[in-house]
Amino acid sequence: MVGRDTSPVTILGTGALAMRFGAALARSGRRVTLVGTWPDGLAAIQAGGIAVDAGSTVWTVPASASRLGDGLAPAPLVLVLVKAHQTRAVAPHAAALATPDGLILTLQNGLGNRETLADAAGPERVSAGVTSEGASVLGPGYVRIAGAGVTTVGTAGDTARAARRAAMWLREAGLTVETSDDIDALLWRKLAVNAAINPLTALHMVPNGALLEDPKLTTRMAAAAREVGRVAEAAGVVLGADPVSLAREVASMTADNRSSMLQDVTRGGLTEIDAICGAVVRIGRRLGIDTPVNLRLWRAVSELGGEVVDGTGTTLRQTDFGKQLGLQTGELKPAPLVDRERDGERAGDGDGDGGRENERASEHAVRGPSFGEGARRTTVRREDDPRDSTGIDRVRDPARRDDPTPPRDSAADPASDSAEDTSPVGERVS
């Protein structure tokens, strides 16, 4: 009789999806360790495992926890489930935590995570995927499953064998898992939804559905999605669906949801705007595609969240931005139009996002019929003329080699889960 496979799995992160995936894998018999920097979360998991509110039942499963940087034996599978702005800081740790023939699998939002991890670990050890699993943090070591989704693992190239093994382990854990040889198409479709919905909900402090109720916001949402489609086409990626329709469908299906970017801004946390709109701008510039709407949203959200870096290199992050707005946790107060975002009407809005809260309901939209049912900061720099021809404040171009994106303060706290995971209203991390 063949014994139960108890091969270890290491998960970078202690937030909602880290606990969601960790609990499922541990329950299937894997030896799971969650790695992060949130002291309360680490202590709770190490002492009592992961508690899971599954709606009709609440159950607990043993798991281990380790602080980032502490000695830990390498594992054949490392899941990366930290915020996108933390990827560069955790990448060397991911490389060390995976066995030489192991797989580092990122299920994060935005573009660039796979490449950053590959720089540290080698492309033959890194694969990307997308997930529409829903979960929210109820407290340290305590997660609520918001609903079952689909996880798609990329299986192309040198990582195919290890990626298929990872998919099998996730299926054995009771998760719905598919594989795809064209994961880039799914990543870009998800990016189109993220770029269209998340920034606008954060800037205007509204739930997703409000973007469809205001004609101006609907137009801006469509313009952002359309730019992503143009950049994807120039990059040789076939989306297989209209990005504007995808964004509208997700906004409608998740009308009452608060995007993760809105939650980040409300509590003063760093956002993933750099890996979403920032990525669109950088890749677009490289390919000669103008992306004024995404550029404006990138800058506006960066400023709104206090992620702007001034000329001296000082980070102007407002760590308690939500309280400054007078917002209470879980409370929405639609704000008046932000002037710098409104100015974007002159930046191409008329040529006409989904945070982790959007993804479960948008499963069909992101995967789409073409894949079948089984597929699935900036630095603000004032020039002599402080406003360019688009009518928005001029910004440094992070796409230029001589004008790099300034480093964010995630390096100081490379897996600052406490900033990401302790919101009482909960957050989905992917």
N, C-alpha and C positions, 0 to 999 in steps of 0.2 A: 504494500500500500504506500503510495506516494504521500509524503507529509505535506502539510500546508506550507505554502511559500510565505515566508515572513521577511523577505528582503526589505532592507530599510529604505525609507523615502524621507528626504529632507525638504522642508518647505521654507522658503525665505518670505517672512511675513507672519504677523500674528493677528491680522485683521479678519474681516468677514469671510472672504473667500478662502483665505489661508486656513481658517478653522473649518469651513465647510468641506473643503477637499481633504484636510487632515483628518477630520472625524470619520469621513467615509472610508478613507484608506485604512485607518487604524481599526475600524470596525471589521474590515475584511481580513484582518490579520497582519497587516504591514506594521513594521516598527517605525513609527512616524515621529519626527522631531521638527518642531516649529522654531525658526531662528529669527530673532529680531532684537529690538532695543527697548520695547515697552515694558518697564519693570513689573507693573501690576499684571499685565497679560502673561508674561513669562512665568511669574510666580504662581498664578492661578492654574495654568496648564500643568506646570511641573508638580504641583501639589495634588490636584484633583482631576487632571485630564481636561477634555473638552466637553462642555455641556451643550446639548443641542435641543433647541425648541423646534420640533418638527410639526407643530400645529396641534395635532391630536395627542401627541406624546412628547415627553421630555426624557432624553436619555443621555448618559455620560459614557465616554470611552477613554481609556487610558492613553496618554500621549506624553512625549517628552518635550522639553523646551530648553533652548540654549541661547545665550546672549551672542550676538554677532561678534565674531572674532575669537570666541572661545574655541578651544580645541575640540574637534568633532571628527569622527571617522568618516571618510568619503562614502557616498551612497550611489547606487546605480541610477537613481532618478532624483533630480533636484527641480522642484517646481518654484518658479519665481512669481510671487504674487504681492510684490510691493508696488507702491506708486511709481509711475514712470519717471518722475524726477529723482527717484532714489536708485535707479538702475545702474548708473555709472559708478556709484559708491559701493554697491553690493556686488558688482560684476567680478572683482577679484576673489571675493569670498565664494561666489557660486562656482568659479573655476576650481577652487581648492576643495569644495565640498562634494564635487562629482568625481566618481572613479574615472580612470583613464578611458574606459570604454563606456562610460555612463552618458546620460542625456540630461542636459539642462533645458527645461521646457518653460517658456514664457507664455503666460496667458493674460498679459497686461494690455492696457489701452494704449492707443497711439502707435506711431511708427518709430523705428530706431532702436527699440529694446533688444531685438534679436541681434542686430549688428553690434551694439555695445557689448553684449554678452559674448558674442563671437570674437571680438577683439581681445577679450581677456582669456577665453577658454579655447578658442579655435572653432571655426565654423562646423567642423565635423562632430562637435559635441553639443550643438545648440539647435533647437527647433522652436518654432512659434505655433501658437494656436489661438483660437478665439473661444470664448465661453459665454453662454447666456444664463448660467446658473445665478440664482438670486439668493442673497443672504444679507443679514444685517447684524451688527454687533449689539448685543444686549448688555454686555459688561465684560470685564476681563475673563477670558476663557469661556465665554458664554455667547453662543451664536443662534440666531433664528434663521431657519431655512424659509426664504420668501417664496420659493417655488422651484420646481425642477426645470432645468433648461437643457441645452445641448452643448457639448464641448467638442470642438473639431480640432484635431491634431494634424499638423503638417507632416507629411511623410515622404517628401521629395529629397533627393540627394543623398549625401553620405550618412545622414541620420535616420534613414528610412527604417532600418531594422530596429534600432533603439526606440524610435518614435512609435512603431507598431507595438512594441512591448509595453511602452508607457500607456498607450491607448487600451491595451488588454488589461493592464492593472487597474486603470480607472473604471473600465466596464465591470471588472470583478468587484469593485467597490460599490456597485449599484448605480453608477452614473451613466447617463446616456452619452455615448461617445461615438463620433464618426472620425474618419480619416480623410484627408484630401491631399492630392498631389499639386493643388493650386491654391495653397493657403494665402498667397498674396492677394488674390481677388477678394477673399473674405476679409482680410485685414483692411483693405481699401474701402470696402463697402461699409464696414464698421466705422472707419475713419470719417467717411462722408456724413454718417449719422451723428457721430460725436461732434464734428466741427460745426454742424448746422444747429444742433440743439443746445449743447452744454454752455458755450460762451454766452449766448443770448439769455438763457435762463439765469445765469449767474449775474449778468450785468443788470437785469431788470427785476431780479428777485421774484421770479414767477415760476410756477410749475410748468411742465412741458407743454400741456395743452393750451396754455395762454398764448403760445407763439402762433397758434392757428386762429386765435380770436382777434388779433390785432393785425390789420392788413400790412402795416409797415414791418412788423416783426416777421410776418409770413414771407414777405418779399426778401428780407435780409437772410432768413433761414434758407430760402431757396438759392439765393446768390452764393452763400457760403458752400452749400452742397454742390452747386454747379461748378464752382472753381475746383473742388476736389476731383470731380469727374474729369475736368479738362487736364489736370495734372496727371491723374491716373492714366488717361489715354496717352499722354505724351511719354509716360514712363513705360508704355507697352503693356499695361495691365487692362485686361478686359473685365469690366465690372459685371456685365451680364444683366444689368438693371439700371434704370434711371435714378441717379443719386437724389434728385429732388423728390421723386415719388417715395423713395426709401425713407427720407427724413420726415416727410409729411405723414407717412404711414406710422412710423414709430411715435411721433409726437401725438398722434391721435390715439394709438393703442396704449400709451403710457401717460395719458392726459393729466392724471392726478399726481404723478411722480415728481419728486424733486431730484434734479440731476445731481450727480456726485460733485460736479464743479460748483454748483450752488451751495451744497453743504460745505465744501472746502472753504469757500469765501466767507460764508456765514460765521464759521468758527475760527477764521483767521489762519487756516492751513494753506500750505502751498498747493497749487492746482497742477493739473496735467496739461495745461494749455500749450506748453513748449513742445510736447510730443504729439499734439493734435494740430492746432492751427499753425504752430511754429514749424512743424514738419512739412505741412502743405506749402508754406511760404518758402522754406529752404529748398525743397525739391523743385518747386515751381521755378524759382530763380535759376537754379542750375539748368533746367530744361528750357528756359526762355518763356515761361508761362507767367503772365502777370496775375497776382492773387491779392488785389487790394482789400477785399472784404476780410479774408482770413488774416491779412497783415493787421488790419485795424482791430479785429477781435483779439488777436494775440496781444497787441499792445494794451488795449483797454482792460482786458482781464488781468494782465500782469500788473498794471497800475492799481487796479481795484483790489487785488490781493496783496498789495505791498511788495511785489516781487521786482520792482524797478530798481535798477542800480544807477546811482548818479555818477557824475563825471569823476568823482574821487574814488569810485569803487565801493562806496558805502551802500550796503543793502538797506533799502527803505521799507523792509517788510513790516507790515502792521500786524503783529501777532495776535492782537485782540480786536480784529476788525469788526467781527460780528457784534461785539458789545458796543463798539463805537457807533454802530448803526442803530443800537437800541433794540436789536433782535433777540428774542428769546428762543432757546432751542426748540425746534419743531414748529416755530411760528413763522408764517410768511407775511411780509409786509411789502407788497409791490412798490418799488421805488420809482420816482420819476425818471424820465430818460436821462441817461448819463450823457453830458454834452459831448464828450470826446467820442462816444459811440454813435451818437446821433449825427455828428459831423460826417460820418461815413456815407450818408446819402449821396455825397459828392464823390464817393470812392467806388461807385459801381453797383450800389444796392439794386438799382432798377433794372439790371440786366437779367433781370429775370422776366439738434445735435443729438449720441445717446449715451449718456453716462451709464454707469453700471446699473442704475435703476431702470434704464430703458431696455436692457438687453433681453430679459426673459420674454417679455411680450413681443419683442421684435424679432424673435427667432426666425420666423418664416421670412421676414423682410430682409434680414441680413443674409440668410442662406439662399433664399430665392429659388424659384422653380428651375432656373437654368442649371442649378447644381443638383437638382433632384431632391427628393425627400431625405436622402441619406447624406447629401453633401452639406454640404454646408459651407535772460529776461531782457526780455530785450532791454538794452540800455537806451534810454531816451536821451538824445543828443540834440540840443538846440543849435541850429546853424545860423548864419547871418540872417537868412530868411527862415523863421521858425516854422513856416507852414509850406508844404509842398503843393504841387498842382492838384492833388486830390482833396485838399482842404483839411488834412489831418496833420497832427504834429509829426515832424520828420523823425524817423528812428534809425538807429544803426541797423545795418543789414547783416544778420548773423550768418547768411549764406556765403558771404565773401570770406575767403581764406584770411585776408588781412583785417577782418572785422568779426572775430568769432563771437559766438554766444557767450556772454559772461557766465562764470560758474555760479551755481546756486548754492545756498547754504545747506543743501542736503549732505554735503561731504562732511560737515561737522557732526552730523547725526545720521549716518548712512542708512539706517532703517528705522526712522523715527516713527514707529508705529503708534506711539501714544498720541501724536498729532493727528494721525489718520483714523484711528480705530476706536476712540473712546466716545465718539458722539452718541448721546443717548438715543438720537433718532435713527441711528444705524447707518451703515454705509456698505455698499458693495464694492469689493476690490477685485479688479480683473486686469 
